[in-house]
């Protein structure tokens, strides 16, 4: 397992990889669209698997919905894709370690958000064509219930739920890079995703799919204005959760593992780790 400083080096290398990838915008958009689709597929799985329980008011609904949602992040990691929410931790660490600069990091992040949204819209159109969530279907009714629940949350509630959500998402990604065991990676991601979904937290990329589905199906409450309020608020909350409560916190915690007798040597070792990962 990587030490905390070694994991900081790995996150810095990942930040540099993301900014370099964004130099090819078209290719990068496709990678970001894939991540948006993967998270969207998890959202659809959640609505179809947990929808019947949600509509019955079952206390088991949150657990079932959370239990299946982990497939989204697992696909992002194992199939590949650029997800904006995990980048909210990775890019700030790269900036703090001076592995990347603000301009390239901002460009990469903007392309990720645009691609994630485009992927969610494309997926929603495919679902609309397939009739999976047509009027009168259980998934369709579950979608309407989820949209209504999100629309009734205040902006303050959305913000704090988004902060908490991305703490869990980024902790999953932070933990995944510390281990090389694939089974452990999947368990970590599945449980962190289950925790945020079952607890009713807010994820901006998942909400892109939810509102895209609501808009193309004409679900009451799924308006452009409400989508903008939700996505804008949740985006800010997710950034705070990932950058501050995980990125900055873990960077600060990693200083506890520096050799007190030779701080210069420890810093050099961390720098060497970054170089090794980048090579």
Phi, psi and omega in degrees: 000139179292146171286169179300312178299322178295323179289326173300318178297320179294320178293322178297318177297320178295321178298317179295320178300319180293317181291324177292321179298327181290352176291346174245081191304318183297313180296321182293321178298320178297316179298320179290324176298320179300316179297319177298321178293318182297315178293323178296321177298323176295322178297318178293318177301318179298316182290323181281323181280318183264350183305311180302319179292320178299316182292332178276354182074025182290140176291345180276349183305309181301322182292318179293315180299316178292325183295333182262347188288337184301339180303331181297306181290327177299318178293321179301316184286315187271328177271328178106138179168162181252108184255128186294324186293319177289329177294340178293341172264316188294312183295316177299324176296317178299322177294316181295325179275000180061030175278337178223164178252163186299316183300304178300323179295318179296319179297315180298318181294318179297319179294323177297312180299315181297316180293317177302317180294317179298319178298320179296319181293315179300316179297318180298321179294321178295318178295319178300317179294327181278350178071018183297325182241037179294162178304135178092347177275156178297314177299324178296318178292324178294320177301314179299322179293320180292316179299316179299319180295320179291321181294334182273353177282141177287163179298322178295317179298316179301317182299309184289327175294327178289321176302309182297321180301310185283344169299315181290317180298313182288328173296323176299312182290324176298315182291324181299322182284347180277342183239151178257000182275119185294323179295317178298320178301313182295320179296315179301313182292317182297316183289321178295320178293320178299321181295316183286323180290312182296334180271358177077031179275172190240125182242123189297321182287320175299320180292334174301316179291317182303312182284328175297317176297317180298319181291315182287340178261001179066035181289132177302135180093342179270079179253163178297323180296315180291322177298318179296318179298313182295307185294322179295315180293315182293325177301311180298316179297318178298320178299314180298315181298314182286313185285316186272304189280345174242301183303301182294321181295316181290325176298316179295317180296327182295338178293341181288344182261007176283139180294114183294333181281341182213069183299325181294320180292324179293319179296321179296323179296319178297318179298320178297324178298319179300314181297321180296317180295317183294325179293000000 
